[in-house]
């Protein structure tokens, strides 16, 4: 199904709420927070994402904010942290 960009709906508030929940989890797990912060910094360095300031949130052009969370597997010998992006998370009007 094809959707017009102007029908995207609000995803910022949903993503922000999920991120605040994630932050609470990271405060309780410093090692996970370190791995997660390192991952996010690497994504910035690679150009896969960029920091967002509050002024950018309400621009005229629509944006979709994708939620994400961390999965830590201590027993892994290669990649202990995996960040899962929730591409199917729906916006305020049900569009993902």
C-alpha positions in Angstrom: 0.0 0.0 0.0 1.4 3.4 -1.0 1.0 6.4 1.4 1.6 10.1 0.7 4.3 11.6 2.9 1.9 14.2 4.2 -0.2 11.4 5.7 2.7 10.0 7.7 1.3 10.9 11.1 3.2 11.7 14.3 6.0 9.3 15.2 8.1 11.6 17.3 6.1 11.3 20.5 5.9 7.5 20.3 9.7 7.3 19.6 10.5 9.7 22.4 8.4 7.7 24.9 10.1 4.5 24.0 13.5 6.1 24.1 12.8 7.4 27.6 11.9 3.9 28.7 15.1 2.7 27.1 17.1 5.3 29.0 15.7 4.1 32.3 16.9 0.6 31.5 20.3 1.9 30.5 20.7 3.8 33.8 20.3 0.5 35.6 22.7 -1.4 33.4 25.9 0.7 32.9 27.7 -1.9 30.8 24.8 -2.1 28.4 24.7 1.8 28.3 28.4 1.8 27.4 27.9 -0.7 24.5 24.8 1.2 23.3 26.5 4.6 23.4 29.4 3.2 21.5 27.1 1.8 18.9 25.2 5.1 18.5 28.5 7.0 18.2 29.7 4.6 15.5 26.4 5.2 13.6 27.0 9.0 13.8 30.6 8.6 12.6 29.5 6.4 9.7 26.9 8.9 8.7 24.0 6.5 9.3 22.3 8.9 11.6 22.8 12.5 12.9 22.0 14.2 16.2 18.6 15.9 16.4 18.0 19.1 18.1 14.5 20.1 19.4 14.1 22.8 16.7 14.4 20.1 14.0 11.5 18.1 15.4 8.8 20.6 14.2 10.1 21.4 10.7 7.5 21.8 7.9 8.7 18.6 6.1 7.4 15.4 7.7 9.8 13.0 9.4 9.5 9.4 10.7 11.3 8.6 13.9 12.2 4.9 14.2 12.2 3.3 17.6 15.1 1.0 18.6 16.3 -1.0 21.5 19.3 -3.1 22.5 19.7 -6.8 22.8 22.8 -7.9 24.7 24.2 -11.4 24.4 27.0 -11.8 26.9 27.9 -15.2 25.6 28.6 -14.0 22.1 32.3 -14.1 21.1 31.8 -11.5 18.3 29.0 -9.1 18.7 27.7 -8.8 22.2 25.3 -5.9 21.4 22.7 -5.9 18.7 20.5 -2.8 18.1 17.1 -3.6 16.8 15.3 -1.0 14.8 11.5 -1.3 14.9 10.6 -0.5 11.3 7.1 -1.7 11.8 6.3 0.7 14.7 3.2 2.7 13.6 2.8 6.4 13.7 -0.2 8.1 15.3 -2.4 7.3 12.3 -1.3 3.7 11.9 1.3 4.2 9.2 4.7 2.5 9.5 
